[in-house]
């Protein structure tokens, strides 16, 4: 059913309800499937606004990050690929006045084909690894052990 047909059907349902029919009878005769609360809400809206109350004002939820914002984000991430998401979130709020969750920013980054660069190793962690390697050189049978540094968790695990 098209928008115009839907609007006409709702109008006839409201007219039937005003003529004394119950909401169920009016909905059945007009060919509209609607709950009781929605029917009476529509009736009240038409009484207050007239024919304008029959128009469905919903247009869907607009995308939070439209093209200009996506372009700005893309240039921001290309200029600073290692920028943490909370900083990007703050910059976006300061520049455009919109608040976007960090998870939505991360999903947008992936959708734009960009990836975050992991932060470089902290000096403290590098020193620990070097110190561990020096300690292992003195132990027998440990010379060829392989260790993997997980950048995100910053822990050492044996392979």
Residue frames as qw, qx, qy, qz and C-alpha x, y, z in Angstrom:
[[0.000, 0.892, 0.453, 0.000, 0.00, 0.00, 0.00],
 [0.424, 0.467, -0.010, 0.776, 1.44, 3.36, -1.04],
 [0.187, -0.131, -0.426, 0.875, 1.73, 6.42, 1.17],
 [0.338, -0.079, -0.162, -0.924, -1.31, 8.08, -0.36],
 [0.649, -0.242, -0.638, -0.337, -3.43, 4.93, -0.02],
 [0.498, -0.218, -0.678, 0.494, -2.28, 4.49, 3.58],
 [0.004, 0.059, 0.245, -0.968, -3.17, 8.10, 4.39],
 [0.505, -0.146, -0.355, -0.773, -6.63, 7.70, 2.79],
 [0.647, -0.243, -0.721, -0.039, -7.25, 4.45, 4.69],
 [0.336, -0.199, -0.579, 0.716, -6.29, 6.08, 7.98],
 [0.202, -0.028, 0.000, -0.979, -8.55, 9.04, 7.15],
 [0.618, -0.224, -0.512, -0.553, -11.51, 6.77, 6.53],
 [0.573, -0.233, -0.726, 0.301, -10.76, 4.89, 9.77],
 [0.119, -0.122, -0.392, 0.904, -10.76, 8.16, 11.73],
 [0.403, -0.100, -0.235, -0.879, -14.01, 9.20, 10.01],
 [0.656, -0.250, -0.673, -0.233, -15.63, 5.87, 10.96],
 [0.439, -0.218, -0.650, 0.580, -14.43, 6.24, 14.58],
 [0.077, 0.059, 0.175, -0.980, -15.91, 9.75, 14.71],
 [0.538, -0.143, -0.436, -0.707, -19.16, 8.34, 13.30],
 [0.714, -0.361, 0.299, -0.520, -19.42, 6.00, 16.30],
 [0.917, 0.156, -0.368, -0.014, -17.77, 2.79, 15.14],
 [0.751, -0.599, 0.219, 0.173, -15.41, 1.02, 17.51],
 [0.027, -0.761, 0.563, 0.322, -11.72, 1.19, 16.65],
 [0.467, -0.112, 0.860, 0.172, -11.74, -2.51, 15.66],
 [0.540, 0.616, 0.572, -0.048, -14.70, -2.13, 13.27],
 [0.239, 0.928, -0.097, -0.269, -13.26, 1.08, 11.80],
 [0.212, -0.602, 0.707, 0.305, -9.84, -0.52, 11.26],
 [0.528, 0.129, 0.829, 0.128, -11.37, -3.61, 9.64],
 [0.482, 0.763, 0.420, -0.097, -13.58, -1.59, 7.27],
 [0.152, 0.928, -0.248, -0.234, -10.75, 0.79, 6.35],
 [0.918, 0.313, -0.151, 0.191, -8.32, -2.07, 5.83],
 [0.121, 0.751, -0.479, 0.437, -5.81, -0.77, 8.35],
 [0.817, -0.257, -0.472, 0.210, -4.01, -2.95, 10.83],
 [0.062, 0.589, -0.321, 0.740, -3.44, -0.94, 13.97],
 [0.348, -0.228, -0.785, 0.459, -3.46, -1.39, 17.74],
 [0.215, -0.811, -0.544, -0.009, -6.07, 0.22, 19.95],
 [0.382, -0.700, -0.074, 0.599, -3.66, 2.74, 21.45],
 [0.303, -0.101, 0.461, 0.828, -2.37, 3.72, 17.99],
 [0.026, 0.581, 0.682, 0.444, -5.93, 4.14, 16.69],
 [0.264, -0.873, -0.390, 0.124, -6.94, 6.47, 19.50],
 [0.428, -0.514, 0.150, 0.728, -3.62, 8.34, 19.29],
 [0.237, 0.186, 0.579, 0.757, -4.28, 8.87, 15.56],
 [0.111, -0.757, -0.605, -0.219, -7.82, 10.05, 16.31],
 [0.370, -0.803, -0.188, 0.428, -6.50, 12.55, 18.85],
 [0.409, -0.272, 0.350, 0.798, -3.80, 13.74, 16.44],
 [0.130, 0.424, 0.630, 0.638, -6.36, 14.32, 13.66],
 [0.220, -0.841, -0.495, 0.018, -8.67, 16.18, 16.07],
 [0.398, -0.729, 0.000, 0.556, -5.81, 18.50, 17.06],
 [0.268, -0.413, 0.472, 0.731, -4.04, 18.94, 13.71],
 [0.637, 0.543, 0.019, -0.547, -6.71, 18.18, 11.14],
 [0.907, 0.416, -0.050, -0.043, -5.68, 16.45, 7.89],
 [0.272, 0.741, -0.572, 0.221, -2.00, 17.14, 8.66],
 [0.567, -0.439, 0.617, -0.323, -2.27, 14.61, 11.50],
 [0.949, 0.206, 0.186, -0.148, -2.71, 11.82, 8.95],
 [0.568, 0.699, -0.418, 0.116, 0.77, 12.31, 7.53],
 [0.917, -0.288, -0.078, 0.264, 3.39, 9.91, 8.76],
 [0.014, 0.969, -0.243, 0.050, 6.22, 12.14, 9.94],
 [0.749, -0.439, 0.441, 0.228, 8.81, 9.38, 10.30],
 [0.569, 0.753, -0.306, -0.122, 11.71, 9.42, 7.91],
 [0.919, 0.055, -0.261, 0.292, 13.99, 6.91, 9.56],
 [0.564, -0.741, 0.080, 0.355, 17.01, 7.57, 11.71],
 [0.466, 0.851, -0.238, 0.047, 19.51, 9.71, 9.84],
 [0.856, 0.099, -0.263, 0.434, 23.04, 8.41, 9.69],
 [0.478, -0.810, -0.051, 0.335, 25.18, 9.95, 12.39],
 [0.400, -0.513, 0.427, 0.627, 28.20, 10.23, 10.18],
 [0.631, 0.730, 0.234, -0.121, 27.24, 11.68, 6.85],
 [0.780, 0.466, 0.058, 0.414, 29.66, 12.30, 3.97],
 [0.149, 0.850, -0.239, 0.445, 31.24, 15.60, 5.17],
 [0.612, -0.659, 0.381, -0.215, 31.90, 14.14, 8.61],
 [0.959, 0.007, 0.230, 0.165, 33.30, 10.92, 7.10],
 [0.612, 0.657, -0.082, 0.433, 35.65, 12.96, 4.91],
 [0.175, -0.838, 0.332, -0.396, 36.81, 14.94, 7.93],
 [0.830, -0.425, 0.350, -0.089, 37.38, 11.74, 9.90],
 [0.912, 0.295, 0.102, 0.265, 39.29, 10.18, 7.02],
 [0.388, 0.752, -0.220, 0.486, 41.62, 13.16, 6.73],
 [0.467, -0.742, 0.343, -0.337, 42.02, 13.26, 10.53],
 [0.919, -0.233, 0.316, 0.022, 42.97, 9.57, 10.68],
 [0.801, 0.475, 0.003, 0.364, 45.30, 9.87, 7.71],
 [0.123, 0.820, -0.291, 0.477, 47.07, 12.79, 9.38],
 [0.268, -0.506, 0.680, -0.458, 47.26, 11.02, 12.74],
 [0.724, 0.010, -0.626, -0.291, 46.85, 7.24, 12.25],
 [0.471, -0.052, -0.777, 0.415, 47.89, 6.48, 15.82],
 [0.287, -0.309, 0.198, -0.885, 45.31, 8.84, 17.38],
 [0.032, 0.172, 0.936, -0.306, 43.32, 7.01, 20.05],
 [0.107, -0.535, -0.723, -0.424, 39.58, 6.83, 19.55],
 [0.279, -0.747, -0.490, 0.352, 38.77, 8.87, 22.65],
 [0.217, -0.446, 0.135, 0.858, 40.78, 11.78, 21.20],
 [0.002, 0.175, 0.672, 0.720, 39.01, 11.45, 17.85],
 [0.203, -0.652, -0.730, -0.029, 35.69, 11.39, 19.71],
 [0.257, -0.695, -0.258, 0.620, 36.57, 14.62, 21.53],
 [0.152, -0.249, 0.388, 0.874, 37.81, 16.33, 18.35],
 [0.055, -0.380, -0.774, -0.504, 34.61, 15.32, 16.53],
 [0.225, -0.746, -0.598, 0.188, 32.48, 16.74, 19.31],
 [0.249, -0.601, -0.025, 0.759, 34.47, 20.00, 19.35],
 [0.110, -0.140, 0.541, 0.822, 34.41, 20.40, 15.56],
 [0.253, -0.262, -0.694, -0.621, 30.89, 19.26, 14.64],
 [0.416, -0.223, 0.344, -0.812, 29.07, 19.23, 17.99],
 [0.872, -0.072, -0.289, -0.389, 27.99, 15.59, 17.73],
 [0.433, -0.492, 0.720, -0.228, 28.72, 12.83, 20.19],
 [0.829, 0.250, -0.434, -0.248, 29.55, 9.44, 18.69],
 [0.855, -0.450, 0.255, -0.038, 30.45, 6.33, 20.65],
 [0.181, -0.648, 0.697, 0.250, 33.97, 4.98, 20.44],
 [0.571, 0.074, 0.811, 0.101, 32.71, 1.65, 19.10],
 [0.547, 0.758, 0.342, -0.097, 30.87, 3.48, 16.29],
 [0.103, 0.889, -0.378, -0.236, 34.05, 5.43, 15.50],
 [0.391, -0.388, 0.812, 0.193, 36.04, 2.19, 15.37],
 [0.611, 0.392, 0.687, 0.026, 33.45, 0.61, 13.07],
 [0.393, 0.900, 0.067, -0.178, 33.54, 3.72, 10.85],
 [0.143, -0.741, 0.596, 0.274, 37.33, 3.55, 10.72],
 [0.495, -0.058, 0.847, 0.182, 37.12, -0.02, 9.47],
 [0.537, 0.657, 0.522, -0.086, 34.33, 0.84, 7.00],
 [0.244, 0.928, -0.160, -0.231, 36.49, 3.62, 5.54],
 [0.892, 0.357, -0.160, 0.227, 39.26, 1.10, 4.95],
 [0.110, 0.742, -0.476, 0.459, 41.58, 2.59, 7.53],
 [0.826, -0.313, -0.442, 0.157, 43.23, 0.77, 10.36],
 [0.362, -0.909, 0.178, -0.104, 44.67, 2.03, 13.56],
 [0.572, 0.494, -0.557, 0.344, 48.40, 1.82, 14.00],
 [0.761, -0.519, -0.348, 0.177, 49.36, 0.20, 17.27],
 [0.191, -0.952, 0.223, -0.086, 51.20, 2.46, 19.62],
 [0.550, 0.525, -0.599, 0.252, 54.94, 1.89, 19.68],
 [0.754, -0.282, -0.527, 0.273, 56.43, -0.15, 22.47],
 [0.350, -0.922, 0.062, -0.154, 56.87, 1.73, 25.66],
 [0.286, 0.680, -0.605, 0.299, 60.42, 2.21, 26.74],
 [0.535, -0.419, 0.599, -0.422, 59.64, 0.42, 29.99],
 [0.937, 0.128, 0.252, -0.206, 58.42, -2.71, 28.17],
 [0.699, 0.622, -0.330, 0.128, 61.39, -2.71, 25.78],
 [0.022, -0.652, 0.655, -0.381, 63.73, -2.53, 28.75],
 [0.752, -0.224, 0.505, -0.359, 61.95, -5.46, 30.43],
 [0.933, 0.353, 0.021, -0.066, 62.28, -7.58, 27.29],
 [0.470, 0.688, -0.483, 0.271, 65.96, -6.71, 26.95],
 [0.324, -0.548, 0.643, -0.426, 66.51, -7.50, 30.60],
 [0.896, -0.025, 0.347, -0.274, 64.68, -10.82, 30.28],
 [0.828, 0.522, -0.196, 0.056, 66.76, -11.73, 27.20],
 [0.180, 0.686, -0.609, 0.355, 69.97, -10.98, 29.11],
 [0.588, -0.364, 0.595, -0.410, 68.83, -13.17, 32.00],
 [0.940, 0.197, 0.179, -0.212, 67.91, -16.00, 29.61],
 [0.584, 0.667, -0.458, 0.073, 71.32, -16.00, 27.95],
 [0.097, -0.557, 0.746, -0.351, 72.89, -17.21, 31.15],
 [0.751, -0.077, 0.531, -0.385, 70.48, -20.16, 31.52],
 [0.135, -0.219, 0.899, 0.354, 71.16, -23.46, 29.79],
 [0.175, 0.349, 0.904, 0.172, 68.65, -24.68, 27.21],
 [0.140, 0.779, 0.465, -0.397, 66.84, -21.35, 27.08],
 [0.218, -0.382, 0.353, 0.826, 68.90, -19.72, 24.32],
 [0.024, -0.103, -0.715, -0.691, 66.53, -20.64, 21.50],
 [0.079, 0.577, 0.760, -0.287, 63.22, -19.94, 23.25],
 [0.079, 0.362, 0.419, 0.829, 60.95, -17.67, 21.26],
 [0.022, -0.524, -0.589, 0.614, 58.80, -14.97, 22.82],
 [0.107, 0.557, 0.533, 0.628, 56.04, -12.94, 21.29],
 [0.045, -0.241, -0.366, 0.898, 55.18, -9.51, 22.54],
 [0.070, 0.666, 0.714, 0.207, 51.49, -8.86, 22.26],
 [0.181, 0.263, 0.010, 0.948, 51.27, -5.15, 21.60],
 [0.407, -0.560, -0.308, -0.653, 47.73, -4.65, 22.71],
 [0.779, -0.572, -0.247, -0.070, 48.04, -6.48, 26.01],
 [0.130, 0.792, -0.491, 0.338, 51.72, -5.75, 26.48],
 [0.777, -0.423, 0.443, -0.143, 52.48, -9.16, 27.94],
 [0.220, 0.524, -0.796, -0.209, 55.09, -11.73, 27.01],
 [0.900, -0.015, 0.305, -0.310, 53.91, -15.23, 26.17],
 [0.334, -0.367, 0.800, 0.336, 56.04, -18.19, 25.01],
 [0.635, 0.360, -0.365, -0.578, 55.35, -19.56, 21.55]]
